[in-house]
Amino acid sequence: DTSKDMIRAAHLMQRQENFRRESHLLSAANQKRWLAEFADGVEVNPAKVRPSITLVEPEFKDSELFRVASLLWSVPVSRGYGRRLRFLVRDRHNGKLIGLFALGSPVFNLKARDEWVGWDQALRRRYLINVMDAFVVGAVPPYSQLLGGKLVACLMASDEGRQQFLHKYRGMQAEI
């Protein structure tokens, strides 16, 4: 599809910069380590997929895996800003990575959203602190060929994700 090709071409330089920045993670010494996290097609039994979400903490192996997996996206992944939560989704059946998602603070001034929702400035200020935007959502191969992206999208609204948000941000005053 030409529109997807145009989007990929428009982001090519940014993706190349992301690869350059993360090149230490992609070294020959690390390749075996990362390949072990991704399923081969024969390791996936669609009838036995059991997703599990894990909060990604900075400075841990999962943080590096999140960054490596996000390099597969055709559009570069933002690091986000403000409040941020990143998650890995693994298959309990085989321990392999299904996909990932990240939630972050939404853009404060977004006229189209505010008009659609019916927010004036006061309502936006009151309610937007309870909103998180998904800025990364998707599955990695071979799960991406099995509706894994839709599974990951559904998990964004899971109780586990909500509990992680409450644990991290409960009682904190959001500054907008």
C-alpha positions as CSV (number, residue, x, y, z in Angstrom):
1,D,0.0,0.0,0.0
2,T,1.5,3.3,-1.1
3,S,0.3,5.3,2.0
4,K,2.1,2.9,4.3
5,D,5.2,3.1,2.2
6,M,5.1,6.9,2.3
7,I,4.8,6.8,6.1
8,R,7.7,4.4,6.4
9,A,9.8,6.6,4.1
10,A,8.9,9.7,6.1
11,H,10.2,8.1,9.3
12,L,13.2,6.3,7.8
13,M,15.8,8.7,9.2
14,Q,14.3,8.7,12.7
15,R,14.2,4.9,12.7
16,Q,17.8,4.8,11.6
17,E,18.7,7.1,14.4
18,N,16.8,4.8,16.9
19,F,18.8,1.9,15.6
20,R,22.0,3.8,16.0
21,R,21.2,4.8,19.5
22,E,20.3,1.3,20.5
23,S,23.1,-0.4,18.5
24,H,24.8,-1.6,21.8
25,L,21.7,-3.7,22.5
26,L,21.8,-5.1,19.0
27,S,25.4,-6.2,19.0
28,A,26.4,-9.7,17.9
29,A,27.0,-10.6,21.6
30,N,23.3,-9.8,22.5
31,Q,21.6,-11.3,19.5
32,K,21.2,-14.8,20.9
33,R,19.9,-13.3,24.2
34,W,17.2,-11.3,22.3
35,L,16.2,-14.1,19.9
36,A,15.5,-16.3,22.8
37,E,12.7,-13.9,23.8
38,F,10.9,-14.2,20.5
39,A,8.9,-17.2,19.5
40,D,9.5,-19.2,16.4
41,G,6.3,-20.0,14.6
42,V,6.3,-23.7,15.7
43,E,6.5,-22.6,19.4
44,V,3.1,-20.9,19.2
45,N,-0.1,-22.9,19.7
46,P,-3.0,-20.4,19.2
47,A,-5.3,-22.6,21.4
48,K,-2.8,-22.4,24.3
49,V,-1.9,-18.7,24.3
50,R,-2.1,-17.4,27.8
51,P,-1.2,-13.7,28.0
52,S,0.5,-12.2,31.0
53,I,1.4,-8.5,31.4
54,T,4.5,-7.3,33.1
55,L,5.3,-3.7,34.1
56,V,8.6,-2.6,32.6
57,E,10.8,-0.9,35.1
58,P,13.7,1.3,34.0
59,E,17.2,-0.1,34.3
60,F,16.1,-3.8,34.1
61,K,16.3,-6.4,31.4
62,D,12.7,-5.9,30.5
63,S,13.4,-2.3,29.7
64,E,16.0,-3.3,27.2
65,L,13.7,-5.9,25.7
66,F,11.0,-3.3,25.3
67,R,13.4,-1.0,23.4
68,V,14.6,-3.9,21.2
69,A,11.1,-5.0,20.4
70,S,10.0,-1.5,19.6
71,L,12.7,-1.3,16.9
72,L,10.5,-3.7,14.9
73,W,7.8,-0.9,14.4
74,S,7.8,0.8,11.0
75,V,7.0,4.1,12.8
76,P,9.6,5.1,15.5
77,V,8.5,4.7,19.0
78,S,8.4,7.7,21.2
79,R,9.8,7.5,24.7
80,G,6.8,9.4,25.9
81,Y,6.6,12.2,28.5
82,G,4.9,12.9,31.8
83,R,3.4,9.9,33.5
84,R,4.5,6.7,31.7
85,L,3.9,3.0,32.1
86,R,5.4,0.5,29.7
87,F,4.3,-3.2,29.6
88,L,5.5,-6.4,28.0
89,V,2.9,-9.0,27.1
90,R,4.3,-12.6,27.3
91,D,2.7,-16.0,26.5
92,R,2.6,-18.0,29.7
93,H,2.4,-21.2,27.6
94,N,5.9,-20.7,26.2
95,G,7.4,-17.7,27.9
96,K,7.8,-15.8,24.7
97,L,7.1,-12.2,24.0
98,I,3.6,-11.5,22.4
99,G,3.9,-7.7,22.3
100,L,4.1,-4.5,24.2
101,F,2.2,-1.4,25.1
102,A,2.9,1.9,26.7
103,L,0.6,4.4,28.3
104,G,1.5,8.1,28.9
105,S,0.2,11.5,29.7
106,P,-2.0,12.8,27.0
107,V,-1.4,16.0,25.1
108,F,-3.1,18.8,27.1
109,N,-4.2,21.1,24.4
110,L,-6.0,19.0,21.7
111,K,-8.9,21.0,20.3
112,A,-10.4,18.1,18.2
113,R,-10.5,15.8,21.2
114,D,-11.9,18.4,23.5
115,E,-14.6,19.4,21.1
116,W,-15.5,15.7,20.5
117,V,-15.7,14.9,24.2
118,G,-17.4,18.2,25.0
119,W,-14.7,19.6,27.3
120,D,-14.2,23.3,27.9
121,Q,-10.9,24.4,29.5
122,A,-12.2,23.8,33.1
123,L,-13.5,20.3,32.3
124,R,-10.4,19.4,30.5
125,R,-8.2,20.4,33.5
126,R,-10.5,18.5,35.8
127,Y,-10.8,15.2,33.9
128,L,-7.6,14.9,31.8
129,I,-5.6,13.9,34.8
130,N,-7.5,10.6,34.8
131,V,-6.6,9.8,31.2
132,M,-3.6,8.0,29.7
133,D,-2.9,7.7,26.0
134,A,-1.6,4.6,24.4
135,F,1.6,5.7,22.6
136,V,2.8,2.1,21.8
137,V,0.6,-0.8,21.0
138,G,1.3,-3.9,19.1
139,A,2.4,-7.5,18.8
140,V,5.7,-9.0,17.5
141,P,6.0,-11.8,15.0
142,P,4.7,-14.4,14.9
143,Y,1.9,-13.3,17.2
144,S,1.4,-10.2,15.0
145,Q,0.1,-12.6,12.3
146,L,-2.4,-14.2,14.8
147,L,-4.4,-11.1,15.9
148,G,-1.8,-10.6,18.7
149,G,-2.0,-6.8,18.3
150,K,-5.7,-6.9,19.1
151,L,-5.0,-9.0,22.2
152,V,-2.4,-6.5,23.3
153,A,-4.8,-3.6,22.8
154,C,-7.5,-5.4,24.9
155,L,-5.0,-5.9,27.7
156,M,-4.4,-2.2,28.0
157,A,-7.7,-2.0,29.9
158,S,-6.9,-5.0,32.1
159,D,-7.2,-4.8,35.9
160,E,-3.5,-5.5,36.1
161,G,-2.7,-2.4,34.1
162,R,-5.1,-0.3,36.1
163,Q,-3.6,-1.6,39.4
164,Q,-0.1,-0.7,38.2
165,F,-1.3,2.8,37.4
166,L,-2.9,3.2,40.8
167,H,0.2,1.8,42.5
168,K,2.6,4.1,40.8
169,Y,0.5,7.3,40.7
170,R,-2.0,7.1,43.6
171,G,-1.9,10.2,45.7
172,M,0.5,12.0,43.3
173,Q,-0.7,15.4,42.1
174,A,-0.6,15.6,38.3
175,E,0.7,18.9,37.0
176,I,-0.7,20.0,33.7
